[in-house]
Amino acid sequence: MAFATKRLGKELTKLHGSLPPGIELVSAEGFEEWLLDIKVLDANPLYLNQTYRLKFKFSPSYPIEPPEVTFVNTKDRPIPMHPHIYSNGIICLDLLGSQGWTPIQNVESICMSLQSMLTGNTKNERPEGDQLFVANNRRRPRDIDFYYHDNTV
Amino acid sequence: MDRASKDDAFEVTDSTDWLDTPMKSLAGVDAALRCQVCRDFYSTPMITSCSHTFCSLCIRRSLNNDGKCPACRSPEQEMKLRNNNAMEDLVEAFKRGRADILAFARIPAIPVAPTRKRSLEQAEEDVEDSSPKRRRSGRTKSSSQTKSSQKATVVADSDGDSDYSPEDGTVECPICQRRVKETGINKHIDDGCPDELQAFPHITKPGSSRTGSGYAKSSIQLPEKAIKRPERLPQLNYSTTKDNVLKKKLTDAGLSAGGNRQLLEKRYKEWITLWNANCDATKPKSKGELKRELEIWERTQGGRATASSSTQMGAIIRDKEFDRDAWSGKHNDDFKQLIANAKRKAQAKKSENTSSANTPAESAGTATPDVAPTTPDVVIGDNGNDDPILIEDTPEKPASQKRFFDESNSDPPPSSQYQSKLGVLDKDAGLASDITTIRSVQP
């Protein structure tokens, strides 16, 4: 059995069994793309009563390489407002880049990191240059060299 | 031991298995015996200089990728890895007992007491039945809950039992460890242990029968030492290694030397990783097994996985040995469709030209996203050499299925593969004149 498949199989049984509060598995057909819903659990007015959908894409080198994680915009699942989340759903977070990623992270831990990233945010804004980036970017998130400068989030 | 690890490969076991049993605390034990990278029980655990433990293969792959410990991100080198033998013994012991303990833990609470008593009694009877030589009553009584684990313990003990001796009137020579007739032992020693195995071909210890009789001595006492341990392969400096040297290394190892330079490097790297991880193992696998593992890699991450992606595709088409006939045969329908599309678009453009003029940006348009995706096999990755995800730019698709952000017009063409493809078209079908038409058409 391939490396990635085996590990994802294990993660999936765990996700089916027990999940931390505010995280829900939406679909996991095969081992290439999974959808999960996350909620922010505290009373942060920016994200109150909202559910956000995350799309995970796994390469065959997972978990040596990070998965590609983006927010997806659907009818009742907006893209959360955050100074590090572009309006096209691309997330600028060091642990999702090859520099910050370590193979001991997993789907669950990423969801929890994103939950806490949202919980801690107070700014109702998009990243600098959001319009330009969204209009011009055609690269995949893993090929973008983000500059991680902000340690407050 | 072997059986346990094989079973494990096909069955997804997890530390959460314990949570719905009364033995919840074992979930922690179970989790602590698993590698954080593959989430499986440690296989050939290695300890890093920062004192974290991973499977040999996991940590080597990980270090190949970024040279850092996955747990604490401190820099680490493959050379510094050391076997964590205590962990390995612990894992093997736990794996052996796991299924039985889990089965026992899952028995509903009330019928446990009588069932357990009965199985213990039965187990004791089993012990009485077995030969007195094999009996280890103290250990077996305390260590087992079920009959099957009882048996496993007894068998395991007898294997390593140095007191074991067949009752055939022979004794073990203290010098050469061969079985010798008790009456002749003194003469045997005095004669300097002559080879008497011919006379007693059947009298060798269990386990030694597979090896040649000449090696009987070493295989009896230390069967693992008899295996010739493979030597580690050195890492290669790929930037200074020429193509033919790399190809030779692959061929010497009995591996395929096909594919472009990037793939050759990746394949050789993976082979070194597999090989060196195998060198750490207590029971190294055969080269054939390693090759099968590389085969899996080849299917999922290597040549056959990437062959369909755009960069590889271009390389394949440009390759000298590229089979043009097979290619045009395989994609004949696609080409026909492309041609039909091109003609249709050309006509559409003519009528469009009469009605309204194109904007400068449109007429300069380099991309041909509407023509391209009619080829179903084609994967348009933005860069990806191992990118399995299909991204199509079909304009007929509803907006929601499109890429999640819009493309700008100023971008380079979606992929140069169409150019090369059209190049093939060009040669094969003499369609050069149509290409210019295709390019200037708008979606």
Interface residues (C-beta under 8 A of the other chain):
Chain A: M1 A2 F3 A4 T5 K6 R7 G9 K10 E11 T13 K14 G17 S18 E32 E33 K57 S59 P60 S61 P63 I64 E65 T70 V72 N73 T74 N88 G89 I90 S98 T102 P103 I104 V134 A135 N136 N137 R138 R139 R140 D143
Chain B: A9 F10 V12 D14 T16 L19 Q36 V37 C38 R39 D40 C58 R61 S62 N65 D66 K68 P70 A71 R73 I296 R299 T300 Q301 A305 D382 N383 G384 D386 D387 P388 I389 S400 R403 F404 F405 D406 E407 S408 S410 D411
